[in-house]
Amino acid sequence: MSFPGRSIQRAWHLVDASSQTVGRLATTIAPLLKGKHKPTYKPNADCGDYVVIVNAEKVNFTGNKWRDKLYRWHTGYPGGLKQRRAEEMLERKPENILKKAILGMINRNNLRHKYIEPRLKIYAGPDHPHTGQLNETVNALEKHPRKRTEDWHFGFKNGKYSENGTYQQGTK
């Protein structure tokens, strides 16, 4: 049974990138853009959601990547190989650090270039023009758990598996 394209419902997701590691954040955003979290996912169809990322200037790298990581591109002219360190890229275009990481996790094809890339909205600061699409009730996605900050929530609220006073029957 095929899934007609006009019944696709697109959701809007808000992501706060402050103090999050670039690669870990990109691995949570790329499936949202492709639509892999939906039961109607098809790899050859456009079924992803919109993602709005704020505070892109406050992302983190692990280790010495701010100094050692290089972003390279070619201008198309002879001898036109350019490169920039990650810390220089953060000063000039902080949105491109996340954009390059996220789009690097998605196959390069017409689906990505025409449909997926325009749905990724990245902003350096906390302000964005998509307040009409994002309801007031929309909460930012939860941050990825990190060992260094000992933020081990694993999706459990308040770090607990269940509320106080509750138990599973048959276990004692």
Solvent accessible surface area in square Angstrom, and as a share of the most:
residue,aa,sasa,rsa
1,M,243,1.08
2,S,88,0.57
3,F,73,0.30
4,P,67,0.42
5,G,56,0.54
6,R,226,0.82
7,S,56,0.36
8,I,40,0.20
9,Q,153,0.68
10,R,79,0.29
11,A,46,0.36
12,W,53,0.19
13,H,33,0.15
14,L,33,0.16
15,V,2,0.01
16,D,38,0.20
17,A,0,0.00
18,S,21,0.14
19,S,60,0.39
20,Q,10,0.05
21,T,14,0.08
22,V,5,0.03
23,G,35,0.34
24,R,110,0.40
25,L,5,0.03
26,A,0,0.00
27,T,72,0.42
28,T,58,0.33
29,I,0,0.00
30,A,7,0.05
31,P,49,0.31
32,L,21,0.10
33,L,0,0.00
34,K,41,0.17
35,G,0,0.00
36,K,112,0.48
37,H,88,0.39
38,K,38,0.16
39,P,138,0.87
40,T,51,0.29
41,Y,60,0.23
42,K,76,0.32
43,P,102,0.64
44,N,128,0.66
45,A,28,0.22
46,D,28,0.15
47,C,4,0.02
48,G,0,0.00
49,D,1,0.01
50,Y,57,0.22
51,V,0,0.00
52,V,0,0.00
53,I,0,0.00
54,V,10,0.06
55,N,16,0.08
56,A,0,0.00
57,E,76,0.34
58,K,105,0.45
59,V,4,0.02
60,N,51,0.26
61,F,25,0.10
62,T,41,0.24
63,G,62,0.60
64,N,87,0.45
65,K,86,0.37
66,W,61,0.21
67,R,136,0.49
68,D,86,0.44
69,K,74,0.31
70,L,66,0.33
71,Y,11,0.04
72,R,138,0.50
73,W,94,0.33
74,H,105,0.47
75,T,61,0.36
76,G,65,0.62
77,Y,162,0.62
78,P,134,0.85
79,G,83,0.80
80,G,7,0.07
81,L,117,0.58
82,K,99,0.42
83,Q,104,0.46
84,R,43,0.16
85,R,91,0.33
86,A,0,0.00
87,E,61,0.27
88,E,62,0.28
89,M,14,0.06
90,L,48,0.24
91,E,143,0.64
92,R,160,0.58
93,K,101,0.43
94,P,15,0.09
95,E,54,0.24
96,N,49,0.25
97,I,0,0.00
98,L,0,0.00
99,K,84,0.36
100,K,105,0.44
101,A,27,0.21
102,I,0,0.00
103,L,10,0.05
104,G,47,0.45
105,M,90,0.40
106,I,7,0.03
107,N,102,0.52
108,R,177,0.65
109,N,68,0.35
110,N,103,0.53
111,L,34,0.17
112,R,24,0.09
113,H,95,0.42
114,K,128,0.54
115,Y,107,0.41
116,I,5,0.02
117,E,46,0.20
118,P,71,0.45
119,R,11,0.04
120,L,18,0.09
121,K,53,0.22
122,I,21,0.11
123,Y,58,0.22
124,A,24,0.18
125,G,22,0.22
126,P,90,0.56
127,D,118,0.61
128,H,36,0.16
129,P,101,0.63
130,H,23,0.10
131,T,97,0.57
132,G,73,0.70
133,Q,90,0.40
134,L,11,0.06
135,N,94,0.48
136,E,169,0.76
137,T,112,0.65
138,V,49,0.28
139,N,127,0.65
140,A,43,0.34
141,L,68,0.34
142,E,100,0.45
143,K,77,0.33
144,H,61,0.27
145,P,24,0.15
146,R,37,0.14
147,K,157,0.67
148,R,173,0.63
149,T,90,0.52
150,E,138,0.62
151,D,57,0.30
152,W,120,0.42
153,H,35,0.16
154,F,128,0.53
155,G,47,0.45
156,F,88,0.37
157,K,136,0.58
158,N,139,0.71
159,G,53,0.51
160,K,104,0.44
161,Y,183,0.70
162,S,59,0.38
163,E,133,0.59
164,N,128,0.65
165,G,80,0.77
166,T,79,0.46
167,Y,160,0.61
168,Q,129,0.57
169,Q,155,0.69
170,G,86,0.83
171,T,76,0.44
172,K,237,1.00
